[in-house]
Amino acid sequence: MKRSLIWLLTILMGITFGALLYFQIMYLENMVKMREEQFSEGVMRSLNATSDFMDRQETLHFLQEDVNIIESTLYDDINDGTSDGNLKYSVSNPDGSVTNYTLSSEVKLGGNTLAFPSPVTSISSRYGSMQEVIRSQYLYQKGLLTDVILSILRDSGTRPPMERADSIAIRNCLTTELANNGVTIPFAFSVLSTSGREIYATQGYKADDKSIYTIQLFANTDAPYRLNVEFPNKDNYIFSSVRFIIPSLAFSLILLMVFLYTVILAFRQKKLTEMKTDFINNMTHELKTPIATISLASQMLSDASVRKSPESLNHLAEVISEESKRLRFQVEKVLHLSVLDNAESTLKFSEVNANEIIENAVNTFKLKVERQGGVIIADLEAIDSDVYVDQLQFTNVVHNLLENALKYSREDVDPELMVVTRNSDKHLIIEVSDNGIGIPKDAQRHIFDKFYRVPTGNRHDVKGFGLGLAYVKKMITAFKGSISVDSEPGVGSTFTIRLPLANSNS
C-alpha cells in the first residue's frame, strides 16, 4: 500500500472519529445541562411549596389562637349571664388605634338566617350551636378577616424563631415536595435571618455556594427568614442519570486509540519492509562480490600455467583467504538477526573484567587505525571494572563500536579514536569517541533500530546491513545497561555505555 493512500485513510478516519467524539461530548454536555435545569426547577418548585406551607402554618396558628380567644370569651359571657346575644371584641392596630367588632346573634347567609340559640337552651347545646354560627360568620366575613389576619402576621416577629420555622416541619415538607418532583437524594438546610445570621443548620450543611438553593420564608411579614437548601450529592446524582452514555464515549476512545496504534504499526511495518528490502539488496551485493572473486580464483587455479608459478599460487591463495574472511564476516552479520531475536536464550553470563576485554580489542584495532594514519587511545580509569555479561557478546559490542568509529571516519582528517572507562555510582561507564563524520540530530533516535542506516551519513564506499548498532543496543539492554550517543556532524560521535558492576547485583 502506498504511503499517500495510508495518509489519506488516516486523515479520513481521524476526521470521522473526531466528529463522532465531538458529537458524543456535546450530547453528554447538553444532557448534563438539561438534567441540571430539571433538577433546579424541581428543587425550586419544592422550595416554593415549602414556603407556601410555612405561610399557611403561620396563618393557621394565628387563626386558631384568635378563634380560641373568641370562643373562650363567648363561653365566659354565657356562663356569667352578661351576654346579650351579641359577641363584641376588639383588635389593636399597629398605629395604636383599636377596631371594635360585633358578631350579631342573627346572620343572613344566602337568604337564610342563622341565629344564636335562645338562653333557655342548655349551656352545652347552646355552646355547640354557637361554635357553628361563629365559623359560618367567619366564612361570610372573609374579606374583613383578611385585614385582621394581615395585621396579626405583621406582629408575628415576636414569636420565637424555632416556633415559626420548625426544623421538623420544614424537613418533612421538603422531603415530601422533593419526592413529588422526582428528587430523592439527601439534603441539608439552614434558616437565616434577614441580616444573614444563622438561626440553625441541620447536620451536614456546609454552605457551599455552588450547590445552594434559597428562598424567603414569611415574605409578607416584618420578620422574614431565608431558607437555604444544599445537596451534597448533587453532581453524582446528575451524572448518574447520564452515565449510560459514558461507556459509548469510552468505547469510541478505545477505538480511536486502537486505530491510531494500527496506523503507527502500518507505517512502522512499511518502513521495516523498505529497510528489509534494502537489506536484502545490500546483502546480495555484499555476498556476491567475495563469491565471485573466490570463483574467479578457483578458475585460475585450474590453469596449468598458473600452477607452475609459485608467486601466482601464493597470490591466489591470499585472495581466496581474504575473500573467505570477508564472506565469513558478512555471514556473521546476517547471523546477528537470530541473535537479536533470541538474545535472552543464547546468552551465557559470567563475571568478566571489562578493562581487559577493551584493552585486547584496542590492541586488535590499533593496526587497522595506524594503516589509515590514525591513532587509538585507551584511557581505562575504572578501578572496579568487573561486570556480569556474556563475554563473547560483550567483546562483539566493543568491536562493533570501534569498527563503526573507524568505518565512518572523515577522509580529510586522520582518524582519532578514544576508549575511556570510569566508575560512577556502582556502574561502569564506557565511552567510545571518534572524530568522524558524525550523526545528524534527527537520525540519532533511529540509529539503534534494526536495518536503519543514516541516509546523509552513508558513503558509497561504506557497506553495511544496518544491524551493528541494533545488535549493540540489544546486548547492552540484555546486560541490564543503557547506551546513548552524543554526536555532531563534521565533529564526531561519542557512544556512552552504562553497565551495573558485578558486585552491585549481589
C-alpha positions as CSV (number, residue, x, y, z in Angstrom):
1,M,0.0,0.0,0.0
2,K,1.3,3.4,-0.9
3,R,2.2,5.9,1.8
4,S,-0.1,8.5,0.3
5,L,-3.1,6.1,0.5
6,I,-2.3,5.3,4.1
7,W,-2.2,9.0,4.9
8,L,-5.5,9.6,3.1
9,L,-7.2,6.8,5.0
10,T,-5.7,8.0,8.3
11,I,-7.0,11.6,7.7
12,L,-10.5,10.4,6.8
13,M,-10.7,8.0,9.8
14,G,-9.3,10.7,12.0
15,I,-11.9,13.2,10.9
16,T,-14.6,10.6,11.4
17,F,-13.5,9.7,14.9
18,G,-13.0,13.3,15.8
19,A,-16.6,14.2,14.7
20,L,-18.0,11.2,16.5
21,L,-16.3,12.1,19.7
22,Y,-17.3,15.7,19.3
23,F,-21.0,14.9,18.9
24,Q,-20.9,12.5,21.8
25,I,-19.3,15.0,24.1
26,M,-21.7,17.7,23.0
27,Y,-24.6,15.3,23.6
28,L,-23.3,14.5,27.1
29,E,-22.8,18.1,27.9
30,N,-26.3,19.0,26.8
31,M,-27.8,16.1,28.7
32,V,-26.0,17.2,31.9
33,K,-27.1,20.8,31.4
34,M,-30.7,19.7,30.8
35,R,-30.6,17.4,33.9
36,E,-29.3,20.3,36.0
37,E,-32.1,22.6,34.8
38,Q,-34.7,19.9,35.6
39,F,-33.1,19.3,39.0
40,S,-33.0,23.1,39.8
41,E,-36.6,23.5,38.5
42,G,-37.8,20.6,40.7
43,V,-36.0,22.0,43.8
44,M,-37.4,25.5,43.3
45,R,-40.9,24.1,43.0
46,S,-40.4,22.2,46.2
47,L,-39.0,25.3,47.9
48,N,-41.9,27.4,46.8
49,A,-44.3,24.8,48.1
50,T,-42.5,24.7,51.4
51,S,-42.6,28.5,51.7
52,D,-46.4,28.4,51.0
53,F,-46.8,25.6,53.5
54,M,-45.0,27.6,56.2
55,D,-47.1,30.7,55.4
56,R,-50.2,28.6,55.8
57,Q,-49.0,27.2,59.1
58,E,-48.2,30.6,60.4
59,T,-51.7,31.9,59.4
60,L,-53.3,28.7,60.8
61,H,-51.6,29.3,64.1
62,F,-53.0,32.8,64.5
63,L,-56.4,31.9,63.3
64,Q,-56.7,29.1,65.8
65,E,-55.4,31.3,68.5
66,D,-58.0,34.0,67.6
67,V,-60.9,31.5,67.4
68,N,-59.9,30.1,70.8
69,I,-59.9,33.6,72.3
70,I,-63.4,34.4,70.8
71,E,-64.8,31.1,71.9
72,S,-63.4,31.5,75.4
73,T,-64.8,35.0,75.7
74,L,-68.2,33.8,74.5
75,Y,-68.2,30.9,76.8
76,D,-67.4,33.1,79.8
77,D,-70.1,35.6,79.0
78,I,-72.7,32.9,78.7
79,N,-71.8,31.3,82.0
80,D,-71.9,34.6,83.9
81,G,-75.2,35.7,82.2
82,T,-73.7,39.0,80.9
83,S,-74.1,38.2,77.2
84,D,-76.9,40.0,75.3
85,G,-76.7,37.5,72.4
86,N,-74.1,39.6,70.5
87,L,-70.3,39.0,70.6
88,K,-68.2,42.0,70.9
89,Y,-64.3,42.1,70.6
90,S,-61.6,44.5,69.6
91,V,-58.2,44.3,67.7
92,S,-55.3,46.7,68.3
93,N,-53.8,48.1,65.1
94,P,-50.1,48.8,64.6
95,D,-50.8,52.6,64.7
96,G,-52.2,52.3,68.2
97,S,-55.9,52.6,67.3
98,V,-58.4,50.0,68.3
99,T,-61.0,48.4,66.0
100,N,-64.2,47.1,67.5
101,Y,-66.1,44.1,66.0
102,T,-69.6,42.8,66.9
103,L,-71.0,39.4,65.9
104,S,-74.7,39.6,65.7
105,S,-76.9,36.9,67.1
106,E,-78.5,36.6,63.7
107,V,-76.6,36.3,60.5
108,K,-78.1,36.3,57.0
109,L,-76.3,33.8,54.6
110,G,-77.8,33.5,51.1
111,G,-81.3,34.3,52.2
112,N,-81.1,32.1,55.2
113,T,-81.0,33.4,58.8
114,L,-78.6,31.8,61.3
115,A,-79.5,32.8,64.9
116,F,-77.8,32.0,68.2
117,P,-79.9,29.6,70.3
118,S,-82.1,31.1,73.0
119,P,-80.8,31.4,76.5
120,V,-83.3,28.8,77.7
121,T,-81.3,26.1,75.8
122,S,-78.9,24.1,77.8
123,I,-75.4,25.5,78.1
124,S,-73.6,22.7,76.3
125,S,-76.1,22.6,73.5
126,R,-76.0,26.4,73.2
127,Y,-72.2,26.3,73.2
128,G,-72.0,23.8,70.3
129,S,-74.5,25.6,68.2
130,M,-72.8,28.9,68.8
131,Q,-69.5,27.4,67.5
132,E,-71.2,26.6,64.2
133,V,-72.5,30.1,63.9
134,I,-69.1,31.6,64.7
135,R,-67.4,29.6,62.0
136,S,-70.2,30.4,59.4
137,Q,-69.9,34.1,60.2
138,Y,-66.1,33.9,59.7
139,L,-66.6,32.5,56.3
140,Y,-69.1,35.1,55.5
141,Q,-66.9,37.9,56.6
142,K,-63.7,36.6,54.9
143,G,-62.8,39.9,53.4
144,L,-62.9,41.6,56.8
145,L,-60.9,38.9,58.5
146,T,-58.2,39.2,55.8
147,D,-57.2,42.6,57.1
148,V,-57.3,41.3,60.6
149,I,-55.0,38.3,59.7
150,L,-52.5,40.6,57.9
151,S,-52.3,42.8,60.9
152,I,-51.6,39.8,63.1
153,L,-49.0,38.4,60.8
154,R,-47.2,41.8,60.9
155,D,-46.8,41.2,64.6
156,S,-45.6,37.6,64.2
157,G,-41.9,38.6,64.7
158,T,-42.5,38.4,68.4
159,R,-42.8,34.6,68.1
160,P,-39.5,32.6,68.8
161,P,-37.8,31.6,65.5
162,M,-37.8,27.9,66.4
163,E,-41.6,28.0,66.6
164,R,-42.1,30.0,63.4
165,A,-39.6,27.9,61.3
166,D,-39.8,24.5,62.9
167,S,-37.0,22.3,61.6
168,I,-39.1,19.1,61.7
169,A,-41.9,20.7,59.8
170,I,-39.6,22.1,57.2
171,R,-37.7,18.8,56.7
172,N,-40.9,16.8,56.4
173,C,-42.4,19.2,53.9
174,L,-39.2,19.4,51.9
175,T,-38.9,15.6,51.8
176,T,-42.4,15.3,50.5
177,E,-42.3,18.0,47.9
178,L,-38.8,17.0,46.6
179,A,-40.1,13.4,46.2
180,N,-43.1,14.6,44.4
181,N,-40.7,16.4,42.0
182,G,-38.5,13.4,41.5
183,V,-35.6,14.5,43.8
184,T,-34.9,11.7,46.3
185,I,-31.2,12.5,47.2
186,P,-30.1,13.5,50.7
187,F,-30.2,17.3,51.6
188,A,-29.2,19.6,54.4
189,F,-30.7,23.1,55.1
190,S,-30.3,26.1,57.3
191,V,-32.6,29.0,58.3
192,L,-31.1,32.5,58.4
193,S,-32.5,35.9,59.5
194,T,-32.7,38.9,57.1
195,S,-29.3,40.1,58.5
196,G,-27.7,36.8,57.5
197,R,-27.4,35.4,61.0
198,E,-27.8,31.7,61.0
199,I,-30.7,30.6,63.2
200,Y,-30.0,26.9,62.9
201,A,-28.5,24.5,60.4
202,T,-29.0,20.7,60.0
203,Q,-26.2,18.2,60.1
204,G,-24.1,18.1,57.0
205,Y,-24.8,21.6,55.9
206,K,-21.5,23.2,54.6
207,A,-22.8,26.4,53.0
208,D,-21.2,25.7,49.6
209,D,-22.5,28.5,47.3
210,K,-22.3,26.3,44.2
211,S,-24.9,23.9,45.3
212,I,-27.2,26.0,47.5
213,Y,-30.8,26.8,46.6
214,T,-32.5,29.6,48.6
215,I,-36.0,31.1,49.1
216,Q,-37.6,33.5,51.5
217,L,-40.0,32.4,54.2
218,F,-42.8,34.6,55.6
219,A,-42.1,37.2,52.9
220,N,-45.3,39.2,53.8
221,T,-44.2,39.7,57.4
222,D,-42.0,42.2,59.0
223,A,-39.5,39.5,60.1
224,P,-38.9,37.2,57.1
225,Y,-36.4,34.4,57.1
226,R,-34.3,32.8,54.4
227,L,-34.2,29.0,53.8
228,N,-31.1,27.6,52.2
229,V,-31.1,24.0,51.0
230,E,-27.9,22.1,49.9
231,F,-27.5,18.8,48.1
232,P,-24.1,17.3,48.8
233,N,-24.5,14.5,46.2
234,K,-26.0,16.7,43.5
235,D,-23.1,16.1,41.0
236,N,-23.2,12.4,41.4
237,Y,-27.0,12.4,41.1
238,I,-26.9,14.4,37.9
239,F,-24.1,12.3,36.3
240,S,-25.7,9.1,37.3
241,S,-28.7,9.9,35.2
242,V,-26.5,10.4,32.1
243,R,-23.9,7.7,32.8
244,F,-25.3,5.4,30.2
245,I,-23.5,7.5,27.5
246,I,-20.1,7.2,29.2
247,P,-19.5,3.6,28.0
248,S,-20.2,4.7,24.5
249,L,-17.7,7.5,24.8
250,A,-15.2,5.2,26.3
251,F,-15.6,2.7,23.5
252,S,-15.1,5.4,21.0
253,L,-11.9,6.5,22.7
254,I,-10.7,2.9,22.7
255,L,-11.5,2.6,19.0
256,L,-9.6,5.8,18.3
257,M,-6.5,4.6,20.2
258,V,-6.6,1.2,18.5
259,F,-7.0,2.9,15.1
260,L,-4.0,5.3,15.9
261,Y,-1.9,2.3,17.1
262,T,-2.8,0.4,13.9
263,V,-1.8,3.3,11.7
264,I,1.5,3.6,13.6
265,L,2.1,-0.1,13.2
266,A,1.2,0.2,9.5
267,F,3.8,2.9,9.0
268,R,6.4,1.0,11.0
269,Q,5.7,-2.1,9.1
270,K,6.0,-0.3,5.8
271,K,9.3,1.3,6.9
272,L,10.5,-2.1,8.1
273,T,9.6,-3.7,4.8
274,E,11.5,-1.0,3.0
275,M,14.6,-1.5,5.2
276,K,14.4,-5.3,4.8
277,T,14.3,-4.8,1.0
278,D,17.4,-2.6,1.2
279,F,19.0,-5.1,3.5
280,I,18.4,-8.0,1.1
281,N,19.7,-5.9,-1.8
282,N,22.8,-4.9,0.2
283,M,23.4,-8.4,1.5
284,T,23.1,-9.8,-2.0
285,H,25.7,-7.4,-3.3
286,E,28.0,-7.9,-0.3
287,L,27.9,-11.7,-0.6
288,K,28.1,-11.7,-4.4
289,T,31.4,-9.9,-4.5
290,P,33.5,-12.3,-2.5
291,I,31.8,-15.3,-4.0
292,A,32.6,-14.0,-7.5
293,T,36.2,-13.3,-6.5
294,I,36.7,-16.8,-5.0
295,S,35.1,-18.4,-8.1
296,L,37.5,-16.5,-10.3
297,A,40.5,-17.5,-8.2
298,S,39.3,-21.1,-8.4
299,Q,39.1,-21.0,-12.2
300,M,42.6,-19.5,-12.4
301,L,43.9,-22.4,-10.2
302,S,42.7,-24.8,-12.9
303,D,45.1,-23.1,-15.4
304,A,48.3,-25.2,-15.7
305,S,50.5,-22.1,-16.3
306,V,49.3,-20.5,-13.1
307,R,50.0,-23.7,-11.1
308,K,53.6,-23.6,-12.3
309,S,54.2,-20.1,-10.9
310,P,54.6,-20.1,-7.1
311,E,54.0,-16.4,-7.0
312,S,50.7,-16.7,-8.7
313,L,49.7,-19.5,-6.4
314,N,50.6,-17.5,-3.3
315,H,48.7,-14.5,-4.7
316,L,45.6,-16.6,-5.4
317,A,45.8,-18.3,-2.0
318,E,45.9,-14.8,-0.4
319,V,42.9,-13.6,-2.4
320,I,40.9,-16.7,-1.5
321,S,41.8,-16.4,2.2
322,E,40.9,-12.7,2.3
323,E,37.6,-13.1,0.4
324,S,36.8,-16.1,2.6
325,K,37.3,-13.9,5.7
326,R,35.2,-11.2,4.2
327,L,32.5,-13.7,3.3
328,R,32.6,-15.2,6.8
329,F,32.3,-11.7,8.3
330,Q,29.2,-10.9,6.2
331,V,27.6,-14.2,7.2
332,E,28.2,-13.3,10.9
333,K,26.5,-10.1,10.3
334,V,23.5,-11.9,9.0
335,L,23.6,-14.2,12.0
336,H,23.2,-11.2,14.2
337,L,19.5,-11.3,13.1
338,S,19.0,-14.5,15.0
339,V,20.9,-13.2,18.0
340,L,18.7,-10.1,18.1
341,D,15.5,-12.2,18.1
342,N,16.7,-14.8,20.7
343,A,19.2,-12.8,22.7
344,E,17.9,-13.9,26.2
345,S,18.0,-17.6,25.4
346,T,21.5,-17.7,23.9
347,L,23.5,-15.6,26.4
348,K,25.9,-17.1,28.8
349,F,26.5,-14.7,31.7
350,S,29.7,-14.6,33.7
351,E,31.7,-12.1,35.7
352,V,34.4,-10.6,33.4
353,N,36.9,-7.8,33.6
354,A,35.8,-5.1,31.1
355,N,39.1,-3.3,31.1
356,E,40.9,-6.4,29.9
357,I,38.4,-7.1,27.1
358,I,38.5,-3.4,26.0
359,E,42.3,-3.4,26.1
360,N,42.5,-6.5,23.9
361,A,40.0,-5.0,21.4
362,V,42.0,-1.8,21.3
363,N,45.2,-3.7,20.6
364,T,43.5,-5.6,17.8
365,F,42.2,-2.4,16.1
366,K,45.5,-0.5,16.6
367,L,47.0,-1.9,13.4
368,K,43.9,-1.1,11.3
369,V,43.8,2.5,12.6
370,E,47.5,3.1,12.1
371,R,47.2,1.8,8.5
372,Q,44.8,4.8,7.9
373,G,47.3,7.1,9.5
374,G,45.2,7.4,12.7
375,V,45.6,6.7,16.4
376,I,43.6,4.9,19.0
377,I,43.9,5.7,22.7
378,A,42.7,3.7,25.7
379,D,42.2,5.5,29.0
380,L,41.0,2.8,31.3
381,E,40.5,4.7,34.6
382,A,37.8,2.5,36.1
383,I,39.1,0.9,39.3
384,D,36.3,-1.6,39.5
385,S,35.6,-2.9,36.0
386,D,34.1,-6.3,36.8
387,V,30.7,-6.7,35.1
388,Y,28.2,-9.6,34.7
389,V,27.8,-10.1,31.0
390,D,28.2,-12.6,28.2
391,Q,32.0,-12.4,27.4
392,L,31.7,-13.2,23.7
393,Q,28.8,-10.8,23.0
394,F,30.4,-8.0,25.1
395,T,33.6,-8.4,23.1
396,N,31.5,-8.2,19.9
397,V,29.8,-5.0,21.2
398,V,33.2,-3.3,21.7
399,H,34.4,-4.4,18.3
400,N,31.2,-3.1,16.7
401,L,31.6,0.3,18.2
402,L,35.3,0.5,17.3
403,E,34.6,-0.7,13.8
404,N,31.9,1.9,13.2
405,A,34.2,4.7,14.6
406,L,36.8,3.7,12.1
407,K,34.4,3.0,9.2
408,Y,32.8,6.4,9.4
409,S,35.9,8.5,9.7
410,R,36.4,11.6,7.6
411,E,38.6,11.5,4.5
412,D,40.3,14.9,5.2
413,V,41.3,14.1,8.8
414,D,43.3,11.2,10.2
415,P,41.1,9.1,12.5
416,E,41.4,9.6,16.2
417,L,39.6,7.0,18.4
418,M,39.5,7.0,22.2
419,V,38.1,4.5,24.7
420,V,37.5,5.6,28.3
421,T,36.3,3.7,31.3
422,R,35.4,5.1,34.7
423,N,33.2,4.3,37.7
424,S,30.1,6.1,38.6
425,D,27.5,5.2,41.3
426,K,28.0,1.4,41.2
427,H,28.2,1.5,37.4
428,L,30.9,1.1,34.8
429,I,30.9,3.9,32.2
430,I,32.4,3.1,28.8
431,E,32.9,5.9,26.3
432,V,33.9,5.3,22.6
433,S,34.7,8.6,20.9
434,D,35.8,9.4,17.3
435,N,36.4,12.5,15.1
436,G,34.4,11.1,12.2
437,I,31.6,12.4,10.1
438,G,29.1,12.5,12.9
439,I,25.3,11.7,13.0
440,P,22.6,14.3,12.3
441,K,20.3,15.1,15.2
442,D,17.1,13.8,13.5
443,A,18.8,10.4,12.8
444,Q,20.2,9.8,16.3
445,R,17.0,8.4,17.7
446,H,16.8,5.8,14.9
447,I,20.4,4.6,14.7
448,F,19.7,1.7,17.1
449,D,16.8,0.5,15.0
450,K,17.2,-2.7,13.1
451,F,18.2,-2.2,9.4
452,Y,18.4,1.5,9.8
453,R,21.3,3.4,8.1
454,V,21.8,7.1,8.2
455,P,21.0,8.5,4.8
456,T,23.3,11.5,4.9
457,G,26.0,9.5,6.6
458,N,26.2,6.7,4.1
459,R,29.1,6.8,1.8
460,H,29.4,4.9,-1.4
461,D,32.5,3.0,-0.1
462,V,31.0,2.1,3.2
463,K,28.9,-1.0,3.2
464,G,26.7,-2.5,5.9
465,F,23.4,-4.0,6.8
466,G,22.2,-1.6,9.5
467,L,22.5,-4.3,12.2
468,G,25.6,-3.3,14.1
469,L,24.1,-0.7,16.4
470,A,20.8,-2.5,16.8
471,Y,22.9,-5.5,17.9
472,V,24.8,-3.3,20.4
473,K,21.6,-1.8,21.8
474,K,20.1,-5.3,22.2
475,M,23.1,-6.7,24.0
476,I,23.5,-3.8,26.4
477,T,19.8,-3.9,27.3
478,A,20.2,-7.7,27.9
479,F,23.2,-6.8,30.2
480,K,20.7,-4.5,32.2
481,G,22.6,-1.5,31.0
482,S,22.0,1.5,28.7
483,I,23.6,3.2,25.8
484,S,23.4,6.7,24.4
485,V,25.0,8.8,21.7
486,D,26.2,12.4,21.6
487,S,27.2,13.4,18.1
488,E,27.6,16.5,15.9
489,P,28.0,16.3,12.1
490,G,31.5,17.1,11.0
491,V,32.9,16.9,14.5
492,G,32.5,13.3,15.7
493,S,30.5,11.0,17.9
494,T,30.7,9.6,21.4
495,F,28.8,6.4,22.4
496,T,28.4,6.0,26.2
497,I,27.6,2.6,27.7
498,R,26.5,2.3,31.4
499,L,26.6,-1.1,32.9
500,P,26.0,-2.2,36.5
501,L,29.0,-3.5,38.4
502,A,29.1,-7.3,39.2
503,N,29.2,-6.6,43.0
504,S,26.0,-4.4,42.7
505,N,23.9,-7.4,41.6
506,S,24.7,-9.4,44.7
